[in-house]
């Protein structure tokens, strides 16, 4: 225990004092009636719906052109200087709190034990960038290069790289302490870093200051199991074990997310207006023959409807649940579904709301022998927790500034025997037969199969948490390890069931509806359990308590997978970028088919899932589209 006590003492002695005044005085919250009337009466050129990860980044960049009047609409509030958002160690505390989270719930998942599964979505200025677990990473380059199969060469790793860099400001201190990297590899990674990393972007990306005892032990264990430590995972090869950057501003010790990064450090000029507490209900169109032209947005504020007008464009940045919902409420979608919901049909576009892809995770938990420090101490030792909170409030340092960052991204050869991989490929082939040529799966499945067969990219993400999540006891330390299917075959959907924007859409995650996903997740949980049998991790374990030790057979493990698997909150694909005749919703400029000036710019346009957390990729998409739109109106 001496190591972490020493770390706390040094933090108290060495950390600079910081002033904790309001960090965003230029934004008002909540809006007054005058704010609403001023906003509604403004002559906007572009209106962005959704002040989340993509929406804020896009709107703030567009507003850099002083000749463009930009309006940004957000249903939630701005939680300025709110510990549930700002303090990294508090992540997860705001989930399912209706002040921060839309708190959606899926319909019963028939292949996942009939469960209704939680679907958190950020309801605040910042969206899910204020709700997530702060991981800041990218997938491997082939996973982005395949996007061009659905659109054009404008969407590849090389095309996106400048915008990954533009969004971030990487902090190189403190140094990465992970084992398995030689001095020469560290030097090479350092030399290559300027080519792939950004250093002056709005979002701060940093390494943790402190690591609980099990993190480095499990890193060493994975090295011994043949998983290499990747010294620079942002260079297009994101496979292996590595210490993931987290979106934490080390100067303040707080979460770095879209409003803090893109708004709070800038002077709010007259050409950029933000309205919080306003929910968009539909896009307004000129219904003349030919392409639909968006003329504005209908919003509701405190029960009153208003119309916001725009000259040039409307952009949906409401995320993978609410962007398709708003398209359907606006009369764009599958004709039969719209008529059933009581919505006037403006354009038949059957791909809207289809093709939902989500990472499927399953996990295991071990109780540790006494004497091993984990984050559980902040749950069990209230005195220490309060001392650390006081330290954080004074200095922006301490245990609350760090989160778990050990991840491993496994290509097939890292955990599947050759015979098993052949069996899975055969199962994939059998389940992809007969994919309707009018659906996006007819394009996606060949791409997914090629990635699986080539074996160059990760097909499963492993995450280690140094804390207990299930059935925890006081004064006890735990490790929880999760793993997922990174490129699932199963597809879900998001659709309206009424004509009211105030009614939640129907979300079908489609979990485990393809046997391929269930079988691969069975392999993932087998691999996770095997980590607990390898040294040096095995020596610090007292017992495994999730799943219970009696759960051993494939049949029992498969039941466990179906009864406990959850989503990673990385939903994509519901307004997919793809050819219209194959179920696409937007083209390669992210304009909605059949419209002249309505775009979707968020994770819903992503055509094929990535083996990574999604926030950095969503920022890159927004940065890329901001640059293209600015060029258009320069």
C-alpha positions in Angstrom: 0.0 0.0 0.0 3.0 2.3 0.4 3.1 3.1 -3.4 -0.3 4.7 -3.6 0.1 6.5 -0.2 3.4 8.0 -1.4 1.6 9.1 -4.6 -1.1 10.9 -2.5 1.5 12.7 -0.4 3.4 13.9 -3.5 0.2 15.2 -5.0 -0.6 17.3 -1.9 2.9 18.7 -1.8 3.6 19.4 -5.5 0.2 20.2 -7.1 -0.3 23.9 -8.0 -3.3 25.7 -6.6 -6.0 26.4 -9.2 -8.9 28.9 -9.1 -12.3 27.3 -9.5 -14.4 30.1 -10.9 -17.1 29.4 -13.4 -15.3 28.0 -16.4 -17.8 29.1 -19.0 -19.2 32.5 -18.0 -20.2 33.3 -21.6 -23.0 30.7 -21.7 -26.4 31.3 -20.1 -28.4 28.4 -18.7 -31.3 27.8 -18.5 -32.7 30.1 -21.3 -35.2 32.8 -20.6 -38.2 33.6 -22.8 -36.2 36.5 -24.1 -33.4 34.1 -25.1 -35.9 31.9 -27.0 -37.5 34.8 -28.8 -34.0 36.2 -29.7 -32.9 32.8 -31.0 -36.1 32.2 -33.0 -35.9 35.7 -34.5 -32.2 35.3 -35.6 -31.3 35.1 -39.3 -29.4 31.8 -39.3 -27.5 30.5 -42.2 -27.0 27.0 -40.7 -28.9 25.4 -37.8 -27.4 22.4 -36.0 -29.7 20.1 -34.0 -28.0 18.5 -31.1 -25.3 20.1 -28.9 -23.4 16.9 -28.3 -20.1 15.5 -29.3 -20.4 16.2 -33.0 -22.9 19.1 -32.9 -20.8 21.5 -30.7 -17.6 20.7 -32.6 -19.3 21.4 -35.9 -21.1 24.5 -34.9 -18.1 26.1 -33.2 -15.9 25.5 -36.2 -18.5 26.9 -38.6 -18.9 30.0 -36.5 -15.2 30.8 -37.1 -16.5 32.2 -40.4 -17.9 35.5 -39.1 -20.1 35.8 -42.2 -22.0 32.7 -41.2 -24.8 32.9 -38.6 -24.9 29.6 -36.7 -27.6 28.4 -34.4 -27.2 25.3 -32.1 -30.2 23.7 -30.5 -29.8 21.3 -27.4 -32.6 19.7 -25.4 -30.6 19.3 -22.3 -28.9 21.8 -19.9 -25.3 22.9 -19.7 -24.0 21.4 -16.5 -21.2 23.9 -15.9 -18.8 23.0 -13.1 -20.9 19.9 -12.2 -18.9 17.2 -10.4 -21.0 14.4 -12.0 -19.8 15.5 -15.4 -16.4 17.1 -14.7 -14.8 14.8 -12.2 -13.3 11.8 -14.1 -13.6 9.4 -11.3 -17.4 10.1 -11.1 -18.0 8.9 -14.6 -21.1 6.6 -14.7 -22.8 8.4 -11.8 -24.9 10.5 -14.1 -26.1 7.5 -16.2 -29.9 6.9 -15.8 -30.2 10.3 -14.1 -32.9 12.1 -16.2 -31.1 15.4 -15.7 -28.2 14.1 -17.7 -29.3 11.1 -19.6 -32.2 10.4 -22.1 -32.3 7.0 -20.3 -33.6 5.0 -23.2 -34.4 1.4 -22.9 -34.5 -1.2 -25.6 -37.4 -3.5 -26.3 -37.2 -7.1 -25.1 -34.1 -8.7 -26.7 -35.3 -12.2 -27.6 -31.8 -13.6 -28.1 -30.5 -12.0 -24.9 -32.8 -13.7 -22.4 -35.7 -11.3 -23.2 -34.0 -8.4 -21.3 -34.8 -4.7 -21.8 -31.3 -3.2 -22.0 -30.3 0.3 -21.0 -29.3 2.7 -23.7 -27.6 5.7 -22.1 -27.5 8.9 -24.3 -26.3 12.2 -23.0 -29.0 14.8 -22.5 -26.9 17.9 -21.9 -24.7 20.4 -23.7 -21.9 18.0 -24.6 -24.2 15.0 -25.1 -22.5 11.6 -24.5 -19.1 13.3 -24.4 -20.2 14.4 -20.9 -21.4 10.9 -20.0 -18.9 8.4 -21.4 -15.9 6.6 -19.8 -13.4 9.1 -21.2 -11.5 6.7 -23.5 -9.7 8.5 -26.3 -8.6 6.1 -29.0 -8.8 5.2 -32.7 -9.3 2.0 -34.6 -6.8 0.5 -37.1 -6.5 2.1 -40.5 -8.2 -0.7 -42.5 -11.3 -0.3 -40.4 -11.6 3.3 -41.7 -10.4 2.5 -45.2 -13.3 0.1 -45.8 -15.7 3.1 -45.4 -14.8 4.0 -48.9 -16.5 0.8 -50.1 -19.8 2.4 -49.1 -19.1 6.0 -50.3 -16.0 7.4 -51.9 -12.2 7.8 -51.3 -13.1 10.9 -49.3 -13.6 8.5 -46.3 -10.4 6.6 -45.5 -7.8 6.6 -42.7 -5.7 9.1 -44.6 -8.6 11.4 -45.2 -9.6 11.4 -41.5 -6.2 11.6 -39.9 -5.8 15.4 -40.2 -9.1 15.8 -38.4 -8.3 13.3 -35.6 -5.3 15.5 -35.0 -7.2 18.8 -35.3 -9.6 17.7 -32.5 -7.0 16.7 -29.9 -4.3 18.2 -27.7 -2.2 15.3 -26.5 -0.3 15.7 -23.3 2.9 13.6 -23.2 3.3 13.8 -19.4 3.3 11.8 -17.3 5.1 9.1 -19.3 3.5 5.7 -20.1 4.6 3.2 -17.4 3.3 0.0 -19.2 5.6 -3.0 -19.4 6.6 -4.7 -22.6 8.0 -1.7 -24.5 11.8 -1.5 -25.1 13.6 1.9 -24.9 14.1 1.8 -28.6 10.4 1.2 -29.2 9.5 4.1 -26.9 12.0 6.4 -28.8 10.5 5.3 -32.1 7.0 6.0 -30.9 8.1 9.4 -29.6 9.7 10.3 -33.0 6.6 9.2 -34.9 4.1 10.9 -32.6 3.9 14.3 -34.4 2.9 12.6 -37.6 -0.2 11.0 -36.0 -1.1 13.2 -33.0 -2.4 16.7 -32.5 -1.1 19.0 -29.8 -3.3 22.2 -30.0 -6.8 20.9 -30.5 -9.8 21.6 -28.2 -10.0 18.2 -26.5 -7.3 17.4 -24.1 -6.0 13.8 -24.2 -3.7 12.6 -21.5 -2.3 9.6 -19.6 -3.3 8.8 -16.1 -1.2 10.0 -13.2 -1.9 6.9 -11.0 -2.6 3.3 -11.8 -4.2 0.8 -9.4 -2.0 -2.2 -8.5 -3.8 -4.7 -10.8 -3.4 -2.7 -14.0 0.3 -3.3 -14.5 -0.1 -6.8 -13.2 -2.6 -7.7 -15.8 -0.6 -5.9 -18.5 2.3 -8.2 -17.6 0.0 -11.2 -17.6 -1.3 -10.4 -21.1 2.3 -9.9 -22.3 3.0 -13.4 -21.0 0.0 -14.7 -22.9 1.4 -13.4 -26.2 -0.3 -10.0 -26.4 2.3 -7.3 -27.3 2.3 -3.9 -25.8 1.7 -1.3 -28.5 3.9 1.7 -28.0 1.9 4.0 -30.4 -1.6 2.7 -31.1 -2.8 5.9 -32.9 -0.6 5.3 -35.9 -3.1 3.1 -37.8 -2.2 -0.2 -36.1 -4.4 -0.2 -32.9 -3.9 -3.9 -32.1 -2.3 -5.2 -29.0 -2.3 -4.0 -25.4 -1.9 -0.4 -24.6 -2.5 2.4 -22.2 -5.4 4.3 -23.7 -5.4 8.1 -23.6 -8.3 9.6 -21.6 -10.1 12.9 -22.3 -8.9 14.6 -19.1 -7.4 18.1 -18.9 -4.5 17.7 -16.5 -4.3 21.4 -15.8 -7.8 21.4 -14.1 -8.1 17.6 -13.5 -11.5 17.7 -15.2 -13.2 15.9 -18.1 -12.4 17.4 -21.4 -15.5 17.3 -23.5 -17.2 19.3 -26.3 -18.5 22.4 -24.5 -15.4 22.8 -22.4 -13.1 22.3 -25.4 -14.9 24.1 -28.2 -17.0 26.8 -26.4 -15.7 27.8 -23.0 -12.3 29.0 -24.2 -13.7 31.2 -26.9 -15.5 34.5 -27.0 -19.1 34.0 -28.0 -19.6 36.3 -31.0 -22.8 37.6 -32.4 -22.8 35.1 -35.2 -23.1 32.0 -33.0 -26.1 31.4 -30.7 -26.9 28.4 -28.5 -30.3 27.5 -27.1 -30.4 24.9 -24.4 -33.6 23.4 -23.0 -35.1 23.3 -26.5 -36.1 20.0 -28.1 -36.4 19.7 -31.8 -39.6 18.1 -33.0 -39.1 18.1 -36.8 -37.3 19.6 -39.7 -39.4 22.1 -41.7 -39.3 21.8 -45.5 -40.3 23.6 -48.6 -42.6 21.0 -50.2 -42.1 22.1 -53.8 -41.5 19.5 -56.5 -37.9 18.1 -56.8 -35.5 17.8 -53.9 -36.8 18.7 -50.5 -35.3 21.9 -49.1 -35.1 22.4 -45.4 -36.2 25.8 -44.3 -35.9 25.5 -40.6 -36.6 23.5 -37.5 -39.7 23.2 -35.2 -38.7 23.2 -31.5 -40.6 23.0 -28.2 -39.5 25.0 -25.2 -41.5 24.6 -21.9 -44.4 23.2 -23.9 -44.5 26.0 -26.5 -43.8 25.4 -30.2 -41.5 27.7 -32.1 -40.1 27.7 -35.7 -36.4 28.5 -36.2 -35.6 29.5 -39.8 -32.4 28.9 -41.7 -31.1 30.2 -45.0 -28.6 27.5 -46.1 -28.6 24.2 -44.2 -30.0 22.2 -41.4 -27.7 19.6 -39.8 -28.9 16.7 -37.6 -26.3 15.9 -35.0 -28.6 14.3 -32.5 -26.9 10.9 -32.4 -27.7 7.3 -33.5 -31.0 7.3 -31.7 -32.4 10.7 -32.2 -31.1 11.6 -35.7 -33.2 8.8 -37.3 -36.1 9.6 -35.0 -36.1 13.3 -36.2 -35.8 12.2 -39.8 -38.9 10.0 -39.4 -40.8 12.7 -37.5 -40.0 15.0 -40.4 -41.6 12.7 -42.9 -38.4 11.0 -44.2 -38.3 7.2 -43.8 -40.1 4.0 -44.6 -43.5 5.0 -46.0 -45.4 2.2 -44.3 -43.8 2.9 -40.9 -44.4 6.7 -41.2 -48.1 6.2 -42.1 -48.6 3.8 -39.2 -47.1 6.4 -36.8 -49.4 9.1 -38.2 -46.7 11.1 -39.9 -47.2 12.8 -43.4 -44.8 11.1 -45.8 -42.5 13.6 -47.6 -39.9 11.1 -48.9 -39.7 7.3 -48.9 -36.2 6.4 -47.6 -36.4 2.9 -46.1 -32.9 2.9 -44.7 -33.7 5.4 -42.0 -33.4 3.9 -38.5 -32.2 0.5 -39.8 -28.6 -1.0 -39.6 -28.1 -0.2 -35.9 -24.8 -1.7 -34.8 -23.6 -1.8 -31.2 -20.6 -3.4 -29.4 -21.7 -6.4 -27.3 -19.8 -6.8 -24.0 -19.6 -9.6 -21.5 -17.4 -9.7 -18.4 -16.0 -11.5 -15.4 -15.0 -10.4 -11.9 -12.4 -11.6 -9.4 -12.0 -10.7 -5.7 -8.4 -10.0 -4.9 -6.3 -11.0 -1.9 -5.9 -8.4 0.8 -3.3 -5.7 0.2 -3.9 -4.8 -3.4 -5.1 -1.2 -4.0 -8.0 -0.6 -6.4 -10.6 2.1 -6.9 -12.7 0.1 -4.5 -11.0 1.9 -1.6 -12.9 5.1 -2.6 -16.1 3.1 -2.1 -15.1 1.5 1.2 -13.0 4.2 2.9 -15.3 7.3 3.1 -12.6 9.3 4.9 -10.1 8.8 2.1 -12.8 9.5 -0.5 -13.6 12.8 1.2 -9.9 13.7 1.6 -9.4 13.0 -2.1 -12.5 15.1 -3.0 -11.1 18.0 -0.9 -7.7 17.6 -2.6 -9.5 17.6 -6.0 -11.5 20.7 -5.2 -8.4 22.6 -4.1 -5.9 21.5 -6.7 -7.5 19.5 -9.5 -5.3 16.5 -8.6 -5.7 13.2 -6.7 -7.3 9.9 -7.2 -10.6 11.3 -8.6 -8.7 12.6 -11.7 -7.9 9.1 -13.1 -9.9 6.3 -14.7 -9.1 2.8 -15.9 -7.2 2.9 -19.2 -5.9 -0.7 -19.7 -7.3 -2.1 -23.0 -6.2 -4.8 -25.4 -7.4 -5.1 -29.0 -7.2 -8.6 -30.2 -6.9 -9.8 -33.8 -8.2 -13.4 -34.3 -4.8 -15.1 -34.0 -4.4 -13.6 -30.5 -7.2 -15.7 -29.0 -8.7 -18.1 -31.6 -7.1 -21.4 -32.7 -6.9 -21.8 -36.5 -9.6 -24.5 -36.5 -11.9 -22.3 -34.4 -11.4 -19.3 -36.8 -12.3 -21.6 -39.8 -15.5 -22.7 -38.0 -16.5 -19.1 -37.3 -15.8 -18.1 -40.9 -18.1 -20.9 -42.0 -20.8 -19.8 -39.6 -20.4 -16.2 -40.9 -20.8 -17.4 -44.5 -23.9 -19.4 -43.6 -25.6 -16.5 -41.8 -24.7 -13.9 -44.5 -26.3 -16.0 -47.3 -29.3 -14.4 -48.8 -28.6 -10.8 -47.6 -31.1 -8.7 -49.5 -29.4 -6.7 -52.3 -31.5 -3.7 -51.3 -30.0 -3.6 -47.8 -26.7 -2.3 -46.6 -25.8 -5.8 -45.2 -25.1 -6.9 -48.8 -22.2 -4.5 -48.8 -21.2 -4.8 -45.2 -20.9 -8.6 -44.7 -18.3 -9.1 -47.4 -16.2 -6.3 -45.9 -16.6 -7.8 -42.4 -15.7 -11.2 -43.6 -12.5 -10.0 -45.3 -11.4 -8.2 -42.1 -12.0 -11.3 -40.1 -10.2 -13.6 -42.5 -7.2 -11.3 -43.1 -6.7 -11.1 -39.3 -4.9 -7.7 -39.3 -7.4 -5.8 -37.1 -8.9 -6.3 -33.7 -12.2 -8.3 -33.5 -12.5 -8.0 -29.7 -11.7 -5.2 -27.3 -10.7 -6.2 -23.8 -11.1 -3.6 -21.0 -9.8 -3.9 -17.4 -11.5 -2.1 -14.5 -9.8 -2.0 -11.2 -13.0 -2.0 -9.2 -15.9 -4.3 -8.4 -19.2 -4.0 -10.4 -21.3 -6.9 -9.2 -22.0 -8.3 -5.7 -19.2 -6.3 -4.0 -18.3 -6.5 -0.3 -17.0 -3.7 2.0 -13.2 -3.3 2.4 -12.6 -5.7 -0.5 -10.8 -5.1 -3.8 -11.8 -6.5 -7.2 -10.9 -6.6 -10.8 -13.6 -6.7 -13.6 -12.5 -7.5 -17.1 -14.9 -7.0 -20.1 -14.6 -8.1 -23.7 -16.7 -7.4 -26.8 -17.5 -8.4 -30.4 -16.1 -5.4 -32.2 -17.7 -6.0 -35.6 -21.1 -7.7 -34.8 -23.2 -9.4 -37.5 -26.4 -8.6 -35.7 -28.3 -5.5 -36.6 -30.9 -3.6 -34.8 -33.1 -0.6 -35.5 -34.5 2.7 -34.1 -38.0 3.8 -35.2 -40.8 6.1 -34.1 -44.1 4.6 -33.0 -46.0 7.9 -32.7 -45.9 11.3 -34.3 -44.7 13.0 -31.1 -41.0 13.9 -30.5 -41.7 13.6 -26.8 -42.3 9.9 -27.1 -39.1 7.8 -27.0 -38.5 5.8 -30.2 -38.5 2.0 -30.3 -35.0 0.8 -29.9 -34.2 -2.8 -30.9 -30.5 -3.5 -30.4 -30.8 -6.9 -32.2 -28.4 -8.4 -29.6 -27.2 -11.9 -30.5 -29.7 -12.4 -33.3 -26.9 -13.9 -35.3 -25.3 -17.0 -33.9 -21.9 -15.8 -35.0 -22.0 -13.0 -32.4 -23.0 -15.4 -29.7 -20.3 -17.9 -30.6 -17.6 -15.2 -30.8 -18.7 -13.7 -27.5 -18.4 -17.2 -26.0 -14.8 -17.3 -27.2 -14.3 -13.8 -25.6 -15.5 -14.9 -22.2 -13.4 -18.0 -22.4 -10.4 -15.9 -23.0 -11.2 -13.5 -20.2 -11.5 -16.3 -17.8 -8.2 -17.7 -18.9 -6.5 -14.4 -17.9 -7.3 -15.3 -14.3 -5.4 -18.6 -14.7 -2.2 -17.0 -15.8 0.6 -15.4 -13.7 1.2 -13.0 -12.3 -2.5 -12.1 -12.1 -3.4 -15.5 -10.8 -1.3 -15.0 -7.7 -3.3 -12.0 -6.5 -6.7 -13.5 -6.9 -8.7 -14.7 -3.9 -11.6 -16.1 -5.9 -13.7 -15.5 -9.0 -17.2 -14.4 -8.1 -18.7 -13.5 -11.5 -19.5 -15.8 -13.2 -19.6 -18.2 -10.3 -16.9 -20.9 -10.5 -19.6 -23.5 -11.2 -20.2 -21.9 -14.6 -17.7 -23.9 -16.7 -19.3 -25.7 -19.7 -19.8 -24.0 -23.0 -23.6 -24.4 -22.6 -23.5 -22.6 -19.2 -21.2 -19.9 -20.5 -23.4 -19.3 -23.5 -26.4 -18.9 -21.1 -24.3 -16.5 -19.1 -23.5 -14.5 -22.3 -27.2 -14.3 -23.2 -28.2 -13.3 -19.7 -25.6 -10.7 -18.9 -24.2 -9.1 -22.1 -24.6 -5.4 -22.4 -24.0 -2.6 -24.9 -20.8 -0.5 -25.0 -22.9 2.6 -25.7 -21.2 2.8 -29.1 -24.3 2.9 -31.3 -23.7 3.6 -35.0 -25.2 3.2 -38.5 -28.9 4.3 -38.3 -28.5 7.1 -40.9 -25.8 5.2 -42.8 -23.5 6.7 -45.5 -24.0 4.3 -48.4 -25.7 4.1 -51.8 -29.4 4.8 -51.6 -30.3 1.7 -53.5 -28.5 -0.4 -50.9 -30.3 1.2 -47.9 -28.2 4.3 -47.6 -29.5 7.4 -45.9 -26.8 10.0 -46.7 -24.3 10.4 -49.5 -20.5 11.0 -49.1 -21.2 14.7 -48.3 -23.5 13.5 -45.6 -26.5 15.0 -47.3 -29.8 13.1 -46.8 -30.9 11.6 -50.1 -33.8 13.5 -51.7 -32.9 16.7 -50.0 -30.7 19.6 -51.1 -29.6 21.0 -47.8 -30.2 18.6 -44.9 -27.2 16.7 -43.5 -26.6 14.2 -40.7 -23.2 14.6 -39.0 -22.8 12.1 -36.1 -22.1 8.5 -35.4 -25.3 7.4 -37.2 -23.6 7.8 -40.6 -20.8 5.3 -39.8 -21.2 2.3 -42.2 -19.1 -0.3 -40.5 -18.2 -0.6 -36.9 -14.7 0.0 -35.5 -12.8 -1.7 -32.8 -12.4 1.4 -30.6 -14.4 3.7 -28.4 -16.3 6.0 -30.7 -15.8 9.6 -29.3 -12.5 10.5 -31.0 -13.9 9.2 -34.4 -17.1 11.3 -34.0 -15.0 14.4 -33.3 -13.0 13.6 -36.5 -16.1 13.3 -38.6 -17.4 16.6 -37.3 -14.0 18.3 -37.9 -13.9 16.9 -41.4 -17.4 18.1 -42.3 -16.8 21.5 -40.7 -13.8 22.0 -43.0 -15.8 21.0 -46.1 -18.8 23.2 -45.3 -16.6 26.1 -44.5 -14.9 25.7 -47.9 -18.3 25.6 -49.5 -19.4 28.9 -48.0 -16.0 30.6 -48.1 
